[in-house]
């Protein structure tokens, strides 16, 4: 990737697995919760990139017939107190997008408290982004495109000219479904071939390759320690 393209209307970034490597924390939470429930641990990949309540509502399991939203709420106290680890390049990408004047939205299946906690882990605040679309802002979670469509609507940008970054096949499909043409897969959680099969136009190991897209007047974006 070389130089920020002038037609980038916005950056639309997933949170878990894209900006922060939180998979170990979520996995630990589900493992502890399933043990607490006395249920057999399923393949936790079914939860990646999706709202827990959506998984409980549509996937078969010992939770079938129970209130999906109540089950999702039960899991939250089991999340370890450790801060999530920022994905390399995440902090600089958010700072660089703001410096370059490119609108920036976080589009996540998580709730607002987790967004704030994750931004704190990057030494940033909610004021570091233009918009946050969480699981509570849409009726349908990823892979439904509602979250990305809402982000583009609220930012007033053309989704076809936006750049999205996602670490899960569900997230990639959601961004594409909203009309985003350039969806970058981040291979922190799923292998590159699965992200490409979902429609990612390119796959990176972390967010550092995207920093070239937020160069200002041909200069690299500001790097803040």
N, C-alpha and C positions, 0 to 999 in steps of 0.2 A: 504494500500500500504506500503510495507516495502522494503527499500533499492533500489538504482538505479540499474536497470537491465543492465548487460553489453552489451546487444544487442540493446540498444536504439540508433538508428543511428542519430536521430535528434528530436528536438521539433518543431512542426509546429503549431503555435498559431494564432487563429483568434484574432481580435482586439476588435471590439465593442461587449460588453456584455461578453467578455472573459477576456481581460486584463483591460478594463475600462468599468464601468457601465454607458454607454453613452445613453442608451435608453431614459431616461427622456429628454435629450437635443434634440435628434432626433425627439422624439414625439412632443416636443414643436415647433420645426422647421416646421414639416409637418402640425401641427394644424394651425400655423400662416400663412403658405403658402396657404393652402387650403382656409382659410378665405379670404386671399388677392385675391385669384382667384375667390372667390364667389362660390366655388364648395362644395358639401356635403362631409363631412369627411368620408373616407372609413375605413374599418378595417385595421389599420396601421400594423397589423401583416404581411401583404403581403410584406412589405418592409424589414422585419427583416432578416438580413444575406444576402441580395441581393443588387446588384447595383440598384439605383433608375431608371437608364435608362432602365435596363432590365425589371423592373416592368412596367414602362410606355409603353414599347414596346409590352408586351405580355398579360398584365392583362386588362380586359375591364374596362372602366371608362370614365369620362368626358374628359380625356386627349387623347382618341383614335383619331388617325389621325394627332396628333401634333408631333413635333420633340422630341423624347424621351430624347436625350442628352441635348437639350436646356432646357427642363423642369427640368431635374436633376440639371442643373446649376442654375436655378432660385431658387431652394430650399436652396442652400448653404448660401446666406446672411441672411436667417432667423434662422440659428443655433445660439442659445444664446452664449454670450462671456464667460460664466462660464466654467472653466476647467472640463473635465470629471473626475469622481471619480474612482480611481484605485480599481479593484476588490481585496479583501484580498488575499495576497499571490503572486500577480502579480509581484511586484517589486523584491521580494526575488527569485522568480522562474527565472526571467531573469538574475539576478546577479548570482544565483547558477548554472545555465546552463553554463554561461561563465566560472565560476570557475572550473566546472567539465569537461570542454572541450567538451561539447556536442553541436553540431551545432544547431543554433536557427534561425528560420525564422518566421516572421509575415506574414500571408496570409490573406488579408483583401479585402472587397468590397469597402473600402473607398479609397480616394485619398491620395497622399503623404503629403499634408499640414496637414491633420487630423492625420496622423501617427505621425508626429513630435509633434503636439499639445498634443496628448495622451501620448507620451513618456515623454514629459515635465511634465505632470501631475503626472508621476511616478518618477520624479526627475532623468530621464534618457535621453539619446540622441540616435540618430541613430547608433552611434558606439557601443551601448549596445547589438545590434543584428547582426548576420552575414548576414542576407538577409531580404529584405522587398519586397513582391509581392503585388502590389496594383491593383485596378480596371483598371488602365491604362496599365498594363503589359500583359493582356490577352484579347482575343477577346470575350470570353464567361465567364460570371460571375457565381458565385455559384447559383444553385447546380451543375453546370458543374465542372468537376474535374480539369480544365486547370490550375487554380492557384496553387493547391497543387502539381500537376504533374510538373509544372515549378519550384517550390521551390525545389523539390527533385532533379530535373535535375541540377539546378544551384549549389546546395550544393554537388552534387555527392553522394547522399545517397540512400539507399534501402528503399523505402516507406513502405515495409512490416515490417521493423524493427523500423519505426518511431512512435512517439506518437503525436497525434493531439488533440487539445482541441477546442471545438466549443460550442456556446450557442444556435445555431439555427438548426432546422432540415435540412434546405438547406445546411448549412455548414457541418453538419455531413455527409450528402450524398456526398458532394463534396470530402471530405477527403477519404471516403471509395472508391469512384469511381477512385481515383488516386492510389489505392492499399494500403492505410494505413490500417492496421489491428486493431490497438489500437486507437480508437477515443473516447476520454473522453468528455461526455456532461457536460456543466457547466450550472446549472439551475438558471441562473440569469434572463433570459427573458422568457423561455418556461418551462413548467412543465416536470418533469423527464420522465413521460410516453411518451410524444411526442418525446423526444430526444432518448429514447430507441426504440421507434417504427421506428425512422429513421435509427437506427443501432448502436447507441452508446453502447460500451461494458460495460460502467459504467457511473454513473452520480454523480457529486459532487456539493456541494453548492457554492464553490469558489475554488480558486487555491491552497489553503494551503495543501490539501492532496497530491498534486503533488510534494511538496518540497522533500519528501523522495526519489524521483527519481533522484534528483541531489545531493545526498550525495557524498562526496569525501572521498574515503578510509574508508568508514564506518562511517564518521563523518557527522553531519548535514551540509547543505550548509551554507555559510556565510549569516548572517542576517544583512543587513545594515539599520540603522534607516532611 
